[in-house]
Amino acid sequence: MPHPLVLQLRFTRSEFCRALAGVSDADARRQFPPINCISWNIGHLAWQEQRYWLTAGQGQVLVPELKSQFAYGAPASTPPLDTMWQAWHTVTAAADPWLDTLTTERLESTVSLRGWSDTLTLGSLMLRVIYHYWFHTGEIMAVRQLMDHPERPDFVGDIDNEAPYRRE
C-alpha cells in the first residue's frame, strides 16, 4: 500500500478534479484578474508535480513547456482546457508508479531543487503539493462562484471513506 501521504495526495487530486467537473473550455479560459484562469491552474499544478516527482525525483521532463508557461511567476495565459488536462494526466500518470515506492525513510531524505535549500525533504515537497492543490482548488471554486456555475461542489468530498487518517 502506498505511504499515507501519497494517499492524501491522491485524494487531493481527486477533489481538484471534482471541483473542475463540468467546466467548459470557454469557462476554463475565462479570466477574473488578478486570478489566473482555471486552465492555467491545471497547467501550473502539472508543472509543480513534474518539477518535484519527475524532474527532481527521477530526472525526467515529459512536458517541457510546463516550465516556461506555468511555473511560479509565469505570465497569465488562457490555454485550452483539453491541452492542460492532457499535460496534467501525462505528468500524474508518470509520477504515480514512483510515488508508490516512497517510504517514510525516502520522504525524510533531502532533495536538491535549483534555488532552494538542500535541506528540503521529499516529505516537505509532498505537503507543499497537497496544500498547493487545496489553495488552487479554493481559487477555482471562487472563479466558478463568480461565473454562477450551478451544482458545483461546496465542501470536501467523502474524506472519511476515501482518505481517512492512516498510520504509516
C-alpha positions as CSV (number, residue, x, y, z in Angstrom):
1,M,0.0,0.0,0.0
2,P,1.3,3.5,-0.8
3,H,2.5,5.7,2.0
4,P,-0.3,7.6,3.8
5,L,0.9,11.0,2.4
6,V,0.7,9.6,-1.1
7,L,-2.9,8.5,-0.4
8,Q,-3.6,12.0,0.8
9,L,-2.1,13.5,-2.4
10,R,-4.3,11.2,-4.5
11,F,-7.4,12.2,-2.6
12,T,-6.4,15.9,-3.0
13,R,-6.0,15.4,-6.8
14,S,-9.5,13.7,-6.9
15,E,-11.0,16.7,-5.2
16,F,-9.3,19.0,-7.6
17,C,-10.8,17.1,-10.5
18,R,-14.2,17.1,-8.8
19,A,-14.0,20.8,-8.4
20,L,-13.5,21.1,-12.2
21,A,-16.2,18.6,-13.3
22,G,-18.4,20.1,-15.9
23,V,-16.3,23.2,-16.6
24,S,-16.3,24.1,-20.3
25,D,-13.3,25.2,-22.3
26,A,-14.7,28.7,-22.6
27,D,-15.3,29.0,-18.8
28,A,-11.9,27.4,-18.1
29,R,-10.2,30.1,-20.1
30,R,-12.2,33.0,-18.6
31,Q,-10.2,35.4,-16.6
32,F,-11.0,37.4,-13.5
33,P,-7.8,39.4,-12.9
34,P,-5.7,39.1,-10.9
35,I,-6.8,35.4,-10.6
36,N,-5.4,33.1,-13.2
37,C,-7.9,31.2,-15.3
38,I,-8.9,27.7,-14.4
39,S,-7.0,26.0,-17.3
40,W,-3.8,27.9,-16.4
41,N,-4.1,26.5,-12.8
42,I,-4.3,22.9,-14.2
43,G,-1.0,23.5,-16.1
44,H,0.5,25.2,-13.0
45,L,-0.1,22.1,-10.8
46,A,1.1,19.8,-13.6
47,W,4.3,21.9,-13.6
48,Q,4.8,21.5,-9.9
49,E,4.2,17.8,-9.9
50,Q,6.6,17.4,-12.9
51,R,9.2,19.5,-11.2
52,Y,9.1,17.5,-7.9
53,W,8.2,14.0,-8.8
54,L,9.6,13.6,-12.4
55,T,12.5,16.1,-12.6
56,A,13.9,16.1,-9.0
57,G,12.7,12.6,-8.3
58,Q,13.5,10.8,-11.5
59,G,15.5,13.1,-13.8
60,Q,12.6,13.3,-16.3
61,V,10.9,16.1,-18.1
62,L,7.9,14.9,-20.1
63,V,6.1,18.2,-20.9
64,P,8.9,20.8,-21.2
65,E,6.6,23.7,-22.0
66,L,5.1,23.5,-18.4
67,K,8.2,25.2,-17.0
68,S,8.1,28.2,-19.3
69,Q,4.4,28.7,-19.4
70,F,3.1,27.6,-15.9
71,A,5.9,27.9,-13.4
72,Y,5.5,30.2,-10.4
73,G,5.7,33.8,-11.8
74,A,4.9,32.8,-15.4
75,P,2.7,35.2,-17.2
76,A,-1.0,34.7,-17.3
77,S,-2.4,32.9,-20.3
78,T,-5.6,31.2,-21.3
79,P,-4.6,27.7,-22.6
80,P,-7.1,25.2,-24.0
81,L,-8.7,23.1,-21.3
82,D,-8.1,19.8,-23.1
83,T,-4.4,20.6,-23.6
84,M,-4.0,21.3,-19.9
85,W,-5.8,18.1,-18.8
86,Q,-3.6,16.1,-21.2
87,A,-0.5,17.6,-19.7
88,W,-1.8,17.0,-16.1
89,H,-2.7,13.4,-16.9
90,T,0.6,12.7,-18.6
91,V,2.6,14.0,-15.6
92,T,0.5,12.5,-12.8
93,A,0.3,9.1,-14.6
94,A,4.1,9.1,-14.9
95,A,4.6,10.2,-11.3
96,D,2.3,7.6,-9.7
97,P,4.4,4.5,-10.0
98,W,7.4,6.4,-8.5
99,L,5.1,7.8,-5.7
100,D,4.0,4.3,-4.9
101,T,7.6,3.4,-4.0
102,L,8.0,6.2,-1.4
103,T,8.7,5.1,2.2
104,T,9.0,7.2,5.3
105,E,12.7,7.0,5.0
106,R,12.7,8.2,1.4
107,L,10.2,11.0,2.3
108,E,12.7,12.1,5.0
109,S,15.6,12.3,2.5
110,T,16.7,15.6,1.1
111,V,16.4,16.7,-2.4
112,S,18.1,19.5,-4.4
113,L,15.9,21.9,-6.3
114,R,17.5,24.8,-8.1
115,G,17.3,27.9,-5.9
116,W,16.2,26.1,-2.8
117,S,17.9,24.9,0.3
118,D,19.5,21.4,0.2
119,T,17.6,20.6,3.4
120,L,14.3,20.3,1.7
121,T,12.8,16.8,2.1
122,L,10.6,14.8,-0.2
123,G,8.0,14.8,2.6
124,S,8.0,18.6,2.7
125,L,7.6,18.7,-1.0
126,M,4.6,16.3,-0.7
127,L,3.0,18.6,1.8
128,R,3.7,21.6,-0.4
129,V,2.0,19.9,-3.3
130,I,-1.1,18.9,-1.3
131,Y,-1.5,22.3,0.2
132,H,-0.9,23.9,-3.2
133,Y,-3.7,21.8,-4.7
134,W,-6.1,22.9,-2.0
135,F,-5.1,26.6,-2.4
136,H,-5.9,26.4,-6.2
137,T,-9.0,24.3,-5.7
138,G,-10.4,27.1,-3.5
139,E,-9.4,29.7,-6.1
140,I,-11.1,27.7,-8.8
141,M,-14.2,27.4,-6.7
142,A,-14.2,31.1,-6.3
143,V,-14.0,31.6,-10.0
144,R,-16.8,29.2,-10.5
145,Q,-18.9,31.2,-8.0
146,L,-18.2,34.4,-9.9
147,M,-19.5,32.6,-13.1
148,D,-22.5,31.4,-11.1
149,H,-21.9,27.7,-12.0
150,P,-24.8,25.6,-10.8
151,E,-24.2,22.3,-9.0
152,R,-20.6,23.0,-8.0
153,P,-19.1,21.2,-5.0
154,D,-19.5,23.1,-1.8
155,F,-17.3,21.1,0.6
156,V,-14.6,18.4,0.7
157,G,-15.8,15.1,-0.6
158,D,-16.0,11.7,1.1
159,I,-12.7,12.1,3.1
160,D,-14.0,9.7,5.8
161,N,-14.1,6.8,3.4
162,E,-11.7,7.8,0.7
163,A,-8.9,9.3,2.7
164,P,-9.2,8.8,6.4
165,Y,-6.2,9.1,8.7
166,R,-3.9,6.1,8.3
167,R,-0.9,5.2,10.3
168,E,2.4,4.6,8.5
